[in-house]
Amino acid sequence: MPSTYGDSQSPIIQFRDCRLLYKHRIVKEDLWVRDGKILDPEKLFYDEKAYADIQCNCYGKLIAPGFIDVQINGCFGVDFSSNIDEIEGGLQKVAHGLLAHGVTSFCPTIITSSKEIYKRILPMIRKTKGCKNGAGILGTHLEGPFINREKNGAHPVNLIKSYDQNGFKDVLDIYQSLDNVAIVTLAPEIDRSDDVIKELRKRGVIVSVGHSMGNLTDAENAAKNGATFITHLFNAMLPFHHRDPGIVGLLTSSNIPENSQIFYGMIADGIHTHPAALRIAHRAHPDGIVLITDAMAAMGLPPGRHYLGSQTVEIVNNSAYIAGTSTLAGSIATMQTCVKHFKQASGCTTVDALEAASLHPAQLLDIAERKGTLDYGTDADFIFLDDDLNVQSTYIAGEVVWQRQGGYPVVSRKRHLNSMELL
């Protein structure tokens, strides 16, 4: 019998009887994978005269692109901004733990820090491909230090910076290198921000506006200079006002450059953003919403008291508080939780909810040609979900890297038939 592999030494895997999120619809089609990529079955049949080496019966289960989290400060006890001496091991721990929540790629986020911290930590956070050991790293998200002191949130005020006469040279002086940086969050109203935004965009860095006292004009100017993202909409910015809607007004602004798209991050955990605000944003600009966790180190830890660096946190009823107070310590939402809450709170479709955590972040990062969809030729990073959008299994490059106990797929191989079924 001739080999079915053609020029490749890898098997062709056919996921049969699936429901796929494909081209903004949920369709009943098969999914074909080889060498970590999603295949076009027509080219496979007619050009290569090839067929499946391994068949998987999915029994009508839903397959969607893997989730992408572009703003996550840490989890499982790891804080990317403070666990400096353990950052490499911490990154591995987080990357592996995120698989259980359907995240196949993420941007480790560093909040406002000192020049010395950036110098030490940024070289250790490198872009990586996802694998069986964990989700891929798409680059660092630098949230600060060029933000507004009046909207510092959890950022240390003493480390917040403005630009001196040098403008962009100050940015390079603080960060040292932008080699593995994907996103920079800054306040657009700070003097010389226009030039900084332009220079960041020239280097391929996505610019986000946030932690800001800026008005709508400031935000529109930032967009004209290349900013395309809003960091955690509604949080750490001026509230919406009917005479000047502030940064929130970018969602419906008529002064956005032609062929430019504005995206905005939302922490859809039911705590940081009221469901009504979530609905308003989504209905105003549905194609721009990017679900983020903005998770802190306490995410993924069990209920109770935890000592995280200099902070003691108590987890109660899926919320993290500064121990002994009613003050929220930060988000501990998972991306799976955010997707489910977003769908329930906004009344959006399943497609909308899933694309807000996959397609939209990929479009924001300008990597939609390889991630965030199940289009032919893209990376075979996908998840199986039940009808309630609970993640059942996670695949990276076409290989299962996490599977819920007792869930599907339950894989059984038959040596001679070289097949496996998903039960």
N, C-alpha and C positions, 0 to 999 in steps of 0.2 A: 504494500500500500504506500503511495507517495506521501511524503511529509506534508502536513497541513500548515506548516509554519512559514512557507515561502522563504523569503530572504532572511526572515527573523528567526531567532532561536527561541523566542518566547511563545507561549500558547495563546491562542485566541479564546477569550472567555465570552460566552453569551449569557447574559442575564435575561431569562425568558419570563413572559407574562408579568411585566412590570407596569407600574404607573410612573411616568417620568415627568419631572418639571422641565419642560423643553419649550423654548421660544415663547415664554410668558404664558404657557398653558400646561395643564396636566393631561398628558396623553398616554394612551395604552400602547406602548412600543417596547421592543427589546433594546437592551443596552449592550454594545459590543466593546470590548476592551483588549488592548495588546500593548505591551511595552509601556505601561503606565499612561496610555492615551486612549481617548474615546474614538472609536472607529466609525467611519461612514460605511454602513453595510452594503450599499450599492457598489461602491468601489471595491469592497472586499469580494463580493460575489462575482462581479462582471469583469473586473480588471485582474484580480489575483486568482480567481477561481478557487477561493479558499472557503473553509467552513470552520465551525467551532471545534476546538479541541476539548473544551470544558463547557458544559451547559449547567446553568443554575436556574431552577424553577423558583420564581419569586412569589408565586401565588397571589399576584395582584398587589403586592406591597408598593409603597411610595418610595421612590428614590429621588433625592434632591442634591444639588451641589453642596459641598461642605461649607460650613459657616466660616466667615472671616471676621475676626475681631480686631479693629484698628485702634482701639484704645483700651488697654488693660494694664493696670499698674502692678499687678502681681496676683497671686492666689496660692492656696495650699501652704500658707506660712511664708511665702517668698515675696519680698518687696524689691522690685527692680531698682529702686532709687536708694535703698539703704543696705541691702545685703551684698555689699561690694566684694568682700573677700570670698563670697560663696556664689557669685553671680553665674558662673558657668554651670555648676551643679544645679543652681536654682532654675536657670532657664530650661535645663533638661527635665527637671521635675514638673514645671509648669506645662511645657510642651507635651509631655506624656499625659498629664492629668486632664488637659483640655480635650483629649480625644473622646473621653466619655461624655462630653457635652456637645459633640458634633463639630467642634472647631478643628479645621484642618490647616489653617494659617492664621497668624496673628502678628500684631505690631507691639512689642514690649514698649511700655510708655514710661518715660522718666519725667517726673515733675521737677519744678524749679530746684536746681541744685547749685553747688559751688563749682567754680572752674576746675578745681582739683578733682571733684567727683566725676565730672564729664570726661576729664582727661584719662581717668582710670577705667571708667565703666564702658564708654562708647566703643573702644577697640575690642571689647570682649563680646559685644552683641553684634554678631555677623548674620547676614542673610543666609538662610539654610533651606534646603528642600525638606518637605515633610517625609517621614518614613515610619517604619513600624515602631520606632522609639518615641515619636512625637510629632506634633504639628509643625509646619514650616514657619520660619521667621521671615517676614516680608520687609523688614527694616524697622528701625526705631521710630517711635513717635515722641518727639521732644516737646513737652507741654511746658513752656516757659524757657528761660526766666524773663523774656521780654514781654511781660504782661502788666496789667494795671494793678497797682497796690491796693486800690479800693475794691477790687474784685479778686482778691488772692485765693479765696476759698481755703483749701488745705495747704496751699503753697506757703513756705516760710517767707515772710515779708522782707526780712533782712537780706535775702538772696535775689530778690527781684531786681532786674536791670532795665535801664533805658539805654538808648544809643548815644554815644558821644559824637564828636565831630566826624568820626571815621565811618559811621553807619555800618555797612556790611562787614567791614573789617572787625568790628566789635563782636559780631556774630561768630566769625571764625576764631577770634581770640578766645571766646568763651567755650565753644564746642570743640575746637581744635580740628575736627574733621567731620565732613558730611558724607563720607563714603558709604555708610550703611544706614543713613537716615532716610526715612520715607515721608514723614510728616513733621512740620513744625507749627505749633500753636503760638500765636502772638496777638497782642492787642493792636488793632490797626490805627488807633488814634495817637499812638506814640510818635513823636517827631522822627522823621526819616524812615518810617515804616514802608513807604511807597518803594523806595530804592531797595530796601531789604527784601521785600516780597518779589520784586523783579529778579533780583540776583538769585534768590532761592529757586525760583521757577526755572531760571537758566540752567541750574544744576540738577534739574529733575526732581526737586523736593516739592511735595504737596504742601501748600500753605493753608492753614486753618485760622480763623479768627475766633477768639474766645478770651475768657477772663478779662473782660473789657468793659469800659464805660463809654464805648464808642456809639455814635448815633448812626442813623441809616446812611448818611452821606459818607461817613468814615468807612462803613462796610462796603458801600458801592465802589468807592475809590479802591479799596483793597481788591475787590472783584475785578475791576478794570486792569489792575496791575498783575492779576494772575491767581488770587486766592480763590479756592473752589470749595472750601469746607467750613462748617461752623462747628466748633467744639461744644459738645453737650448743650444743645439748644435749650434756652430758657434758664439754664444754670450758669451762674457767674457772669451775668450780663445785665444791662438795663432791662427792666420789664417793658413789655409792649405798651405803647402809649399811642392814642389815636392821632396825635399831631406829629409824632416822630416815633415810628414803630421800632427804632433801633436796629440792632443786628437781625432781629426776628423778621424785619421787613424784607430782608434779602429773598425770602421764600417767594414773594410775589412782585419783586422789583422789576420795573421796566427798563432799568439802567444796567442790566447785566450784558456784557459783551456778547455779540452774536456768536453762535456755535459754542458758547460756554455753558456749563451746567453747574449749578450750585447744589452741593450735598450738605446734609446736616446730621450730626450725631444725636441719637436719642437714647437715654437710659430708660428703657421700658420695663422697669421693675415694679411699678405700682407704688413706689416710694418717692423717688427723685422727681417724677413728673406725673402730674394728675392726669387721669384718663381723658378728661376734657381737653387738656392742652395737647395731649397726644393726638386726639382726633382732629383738633384744629390744624395742627402742623401737617398731618398726613393728608387731609382733604385739601389743604392749600397747595401742597407740593408733593404728591405721592411718589414721584419718580426720584426724589432726592433723599429720602429717609435712609439712614444708615444706622442700624441697631448696633449699639456698643454696650459693653458691660461696665466699663470704667471701674472694673473690679479692683479691690484692694487685697492685701495679703490674707485677710480673713476668709475670703471666698474659698469654699470647699472644705472648711474646717467644721467640726461638729459643734452643736450648741454648747454653751458654757463660756468660761473665761479663758482668754488666750493672751500670752505675753509676746507681743510682736515688736521687737526692738525696744524703743523707749515708750511704747504705747501699750496699754492694757485694754483689751477689747472684750466685750461680752456679747455673745451671739444669742439672741432671743427671738423666736418666731420669725426666722429668716431675715432678721435685720441685725446689723452690727452697731453697737453703741460703745462710746467711751465708758469703760467700766465705772459703775456707780452713778451714772448720769443718764439723762434721756437724750443726749446729743448723738446724732448719727455719726459713726466713724467713717463711713464710706459705703460704697456699693459692694454687695457680696452676691449679686445676681449672676447667674450663668447665662450664656447665650441661648441655650435651650429655653430657659425660663423667660427671657426677654421676647423671644419669638412667640411663645404661647400667649404671654400677656398682651403683646401688641395686637395679635389677632383678636383676642377676646375684647380688649378695651376699645379698639378702633372700629371693630366690625368689618375689617378688611378681609379680603379673600386669603385662602391658603397660599396662593401664588404670591400675593403682595407681602405676606409675612415672611415667607422663605426668601424671596428676592431681596428684602431689606437687610438680610444677614449674609447674603452671598453675592448676588449680581451687583448690587449697588456699591458695596465696599470695593469690589473688584474694579468697577467703573471709576470710582474715586481715585484709586491707585493706578489707573490706566493699565491694568493687567487683565482686562476682560477677554482678551484674545486667548488666554490660557487658563484662567481661573474664574470661578463664580457662575459657570454655566455647565450644561452637559452637551454643548455643541461639539461637533466633530473636530478632532484635532486638539481639544483642550486636555488639560491634566485630568486624569481619572480620580479626582478627589470628590467623593460623594458619601452620602449618608442614607441609611434606611430609617424610615419613621413609621410609627403607627398612625392611626387616624386622629389621635389627639396630639400629634406632633411631638411625641416622645421619641428621642433618638434610640434606636435599637442596635445599630452597628455603624461603624465609621470605617471608610476605605480611603487609603491614600495610594496614589499611583496604581489603582486597581487591586490592591491587596487589603484584606481586612486587618485593621490595626487595633480595633476595640470592638467588643461585642457584649451586650447586656446579658447577664446570667439568666438563662432560661428564655431568652428572647430569640429572635431570628437575626441572621441566618444560623441555623444549626447545620454545619457542613459535614457531609459524609462522602468520602471518595470511594469509587469502585475501580479497583486497579486496572481491570481490563477495558472497561468502558470509559475510564478517565472522565467521570462525571461527578457532579455534586449537586445536591438539592438543598434548597433553603426551605426549611419547614416552619 
